[in-house]
Amino acid sequence: MTLSFPVTPAANPRSSQERDEILANPGFGTNFTDHMVVATWSADEGWHDGKVVEYGPITLMPSAAVLHYAQEIFEGLKAYRHEDGSVWSFRPEANAQRLNRSASRLALPQMDEEDFVGSLRALVEVDKDWVPSASGGGEKSLYLRPFMYASEAFLGVRPAREVTYSVIASPAGAYFAGGLKPVTLWLSTQYARAGRGGTGAAKCGGNYASSLAPQLEGIEQGCDQVVFLDASTQTYIEELGGMNLFFVMKDGRIITPQLTGSILEGVTRASILELSKELGLDPREEQIEIEQWKDGVRSGEIQEIFACGTAAVVTPVGELKWDGGSAPSTAGEGGGEVTKSIRERLLDIQYGRAEDIHGWMTRLV
Ligand SMILES: Cc1ncc(COP(=O)(O)O)c(C=O)c1O
């Protein structure tokens, strides 16, 4: 570990009453804890000046490279409070590794896995009262958002020589407050999320900026999320704007699109590939044509479809719509049995209700 994170306590932390009110109904991504992590990298000194300071506005020169050339990456993971009060995160080293893969693609500096986990621990330690309680079997958590950006004040297209790393945290409620509800998906044929040799496998802000126009198109069509196909042939299913996809087949196979370089390698996806073996399923990473989806739900070969990611864990997929047609839902009211059992299994591990036989949980506090 090369970084340490000394704490300067917030001058104006929220009162415990204000905090409790937020934690009673946290929503998603709108409230933030009292502190944040900041660290600086420079070409001369490497990573230095790690610290935990009061959450608040950051100062950037208008010429900061990130504002012009989008040299930025981020991660997303959660801190879960267990019944005994301890606080844990799920496979944070996988997020550290993905951050470094994203960093390579965006010409940003590497960060030690230990420094990454240390930065999460430093923030959660000081803001531990912001981790919602596990009571009532709820799905509340503290969402952690590490991010790294080109803070150098320089207008030139080259990798920045000064970079800032930060972690902020936001209490999160159950994604489906009123019970699981299948999402309706819009098949984007006009737009692609990522192309061959592009940044699709990296978690960089630009990928999400370019998903907003198709997302708006989907919403206009009455859909919740967008499915993207491969950009070259428009034949193979890739993923949603912020989640990976799984198809549960009649014969026990459970298939997710194979990683092609343009799909984000989800930590939830990787975990489900492992867990589904324990549930007696036959996990596969394969190319899947969009026509197989359309035919499979009609013939019954595809029994369930679900999306997965840190925020919503596992989400049943309902109807698929596209310009001029639709394929019916296989999800029923609240998702199929396999979808529900994988979701429960993951949540039980994350909230410490099931034994962590994989060693996936890391204690933060
Ligand atoms: C494009 C995209 N795909 C998939 C995922 C799921 O990844 P994970 O399971 O690591 O949250 C995410 C969320 O991070 C995402 O943004």
PDBQT file of the ligand as one rigid body, heavy atoms in Angstrom, charges set to zero:
ROOT
HETATM    1  C1  LIG A 401     -22.449  -1.030 -19.020  1.00  0.00    +0.000 C 
HETATM    2  C2  LIG A 401     -22.529  -1.855 -17.794  1.00  0.00    +0.000 A 
HETATM    3  N1  LIG A 401     -22.631  -3.193 -17.916  1.00  0.00    +0.000 NA
HETATM    4  C3  LIG A 401     -22.686  -3.997 -16.849  1.00  0.00    +0.000 A 
HETATM    5  C4  LIG A 401     -22.662  -3.490 -15.564  1.00  0.00    +0.000 A 
HETATM    6  C5  LIG A 401     -22.714  -4.417 -14.390  1.00  0.00    +0.000 C 
HETATM    7  O1  LIG A 401     -21.483  -4.439 -13.727  1.00  0.00    +0.000 OA
HETATM    8  P1  LIG A 401     -21.360  -4.825 -12.188  1.00  0.00    +0.000 P 
HETATM    9  O2  LIG A 401     -22.018  -6.142 -12.025  1.00  0.00    +0.000 OA
HETATM   10  O3  LIG A 401     -19.911  -4.869 -11.916  1.00  0.00    +0.000 OA
HETATM   11  O4  LIG A 401     -22.068  -3.744 -11.435  1.00  0.00    +0.000 OA
HETATM   12  C6  LIG A 401     -22.573  -2.112 -15.378  1.00  0.00    +0.000 A 
HETATM   13  C7  LIG A 401     -22.557  -1.536 -14.022  1.00  0.00    +0.000 C 
HETATM   14  O5  LIG A 401     -21.527  -1.272 -13.500  1.00  0.00    +0.000 OA
HETATM   15  C8  LIG A 401     -22.494  -1.268 -16.508  1.00  0.00    +0.000 A 
HETATM   16  O6  LIG A 401     -22.405   0.052 -16.369  1.00  0.00    +0.000 OA
ENDROOT
TORSDOF 0
